[in-house]
Amino acid sequence: MHIDFALPVNHDLMAGFRAWQAKAELACADYGFHMAVTKWAAQAAEDMGRLVQQGINSFKFFMAYKGALMVSDEELLQGFMRCRQLGALPQVHAENGEAVALGQQLVFNAGVTGPEGHALSRPAALEGEATGRAIRLAGFVGVPLYVVHVMSIDASEEVARARASGQRVIGEPVASGLALDESAMWDANFTRAAAAVMSPPIRGKQHSAALKRALAGGLLQLVATDHAVFNSSQKAVGQRDFRLIPNGVNGLEERMHVVWQELVAPGLITPQDYVRITSTAAARIFNVYPRKGRIAAGSDADVIVLDPSVNHTITAATHHSRIDTNVYEGKEIAGKVTVTISRGRLVWYKGKLDVQPGSGRFITLPTHGLLSDGLGKAGADTAAQLMKAFSADNGATPVVRGAAGSNGTARKDEL
């Protein structure tokens, strides 16, 4: 099963949902959607309620992409409040959008126009700041939080700190952040350099090493892809201005192989851990377990067989995507998926793909999953928590007061 991010059409959530439904008409595998919220209004709150009834249980908020997708802190709080009311899971793209916009302008004005400017203008500190801010705002509202594409030590430490304090936070690194490093954006060949542009950016080797350790130690919970692909001709729009390069890398086809190579092959995690971070954890978080994420009677028969003895090399020449580049080009993998079964049907065997367009089903994702267990409605509960916290140090809240004035009556100068 694949859960894709659906974007609104001109901030219209229902129009975005219908557009993504149309795109999925020929789906060959089961799928669901997350829905992005890019502007707050009463209509957005109403549409979130309608989408929950349609089978959407998570909503993504962008803290970056100023002037396009970014929401303000006020909008973020309103979205968090609505998610709690609905029992839905809020997700955040965590970068400080204001600082990123300034960084982009400063770097470009300094004469850096190529893809390396993308990395320079979005340092890890901005990802860490936004991650911490989102976590604290979620804690204030009393809602769980899912941080997508954790790419840095800074962000992973914020997630780990929150989880250690008991807050319900999920940290999701992506395959590219584990296997690649930022040096690709300094490649003298623009096509290769631009192919690696995504946000938050792929970072230095010390960050990828730390992310792998965090996954191995349970500080981060699962691995996704943030798959968003563009041909080299599309990326070339930003040849003279890195700010115009479409953001996104491939990973949907490569994720299982990359995670095995980066984590299981070197002994950082066990094959059982591999199943958890690539499948079971997501099924539990998005409340579709045990239908998905488990091999058992009554569950959907979605199975892959990975043979660790089969070596192969990732390349654009043999991948199944229509894009003409591959960000993992030339990466050697010790282990390959040799069998894929979808709902009991053999769809990949001996290097042959046998799928039926349109056979994929839309899987409804129920709200009020494990992360929401025990949480009440937002607003009143948040106020009650604040009053309880301050009462411990300052006495009963709210304070019962008499009329103004020292003797309980108002003085003339107060009237």
C-alpha positions, 0 to 999 in steps of 0.5 A: 500500500502507498499513502500519497500526499494530496495537495489542494487546488487553489487551497481547496481541499475537496478539489485537491482530493478529487484531483488525486482520486482522478490520478489514482484511477489506474492505480495498480496497488492499494493506496490512501492519501494524506491531505495538505492544508495550505491556508486556514479558513472556516471552509478548511476546517469544514472540509477536514471534517468531510475528508475524515468521513471519506477516509483521510486521517492525516493532514500535512502543514508546511512551515516552509515555501513562503508565498505558496504552501506555508502556513503561519503559526496561527494557522498551524495552531488552528489546524492542530486544534481541528486535528485533535477534534477530529482524531486526525494526525497532523504532519509537518514539513518543518523548516523556518520558512521566513529564514529560508526565504531570507537565506535564499535571497542572501545566497543568490545575491552573493552570486551563488545561483546553482544547486549548491545554493539550495543547500547553503540557504536551508541549513540544519538549524532552520529545520531544527528550529521549526521541528522544535517549534511544531513539537511545542505547539503540538504539546500546547494543543495536546495533539500527537505530531508526525514530522515528515522527512527528518533530514538532520541531527538538529531535527532528530534531536528535537524528536528524541527529546520530545519522546523522552518527555512523554510527548507523542511525536513520530520522526520519519527520515527518508531513504535519500537522507540515509543513503546520500549526502549534500556533495551531489549538489556541488557536482559540476554537471547541472543535471546531476546536481539538480536531481538531488535538490529536495527540501529539507535538503540532503545534508552532510555525511554526519547527518545521515550517519546520525539518522541511521543510529537514531533509527537503530536505537528507536529514536526515529520510527520509520522510513519513507521516501518523500517521492516527488520526481521531475525530469531533467528538463523540468529541473533545468528551469532553475539552471540560472537560479536555484530557487526555481529548481523543482524540489524532489527526488525519487525513492518509491521504487528504491526505498526497500533496497536502500534501507536494506543496504544502509541498515541491515547489510552493515548490521545496524538493525535486524531483518525484524527491525527492517519489517517494522520501519518499512511496513508495520510501523506505518500501518500502526501509525495510520490505523490500518493495522493489522489489515496492512503491515502483517502477514496473518489470516484475515490480513491483506496478502501483501508480501515481498521477498527480498533475497540478500544474496542477489546483488544489483546496481540502481540506475536510470537505465533499468528503473521503472519510473519515467524520469530520466535520472536517478538520484541513487545512480550507480549505487550497488545494493546487496539484496534485491526484491525478487517476489512481490505479492499484492492482495494474494496476486503475484505481480513481480517475479523473476524480473517481470512486472505483471500488474493490472491498471485500475486494480488498486483500491482506495483504502480508508484510514480511520481516525482515532488511532493509537496516537490519539488514544486517551486524548479529548477534544482540543480547546477546553482540554488545553485550557484545563491542562494550563489551569492545572499546571499553574494551580500547582504553584499558585493556588486555585485557578480561576481565582475567586475575586470580590468587587474592586477596591480594598473593602470589596466595593468599587472606589469612585476613581474606579467608576 
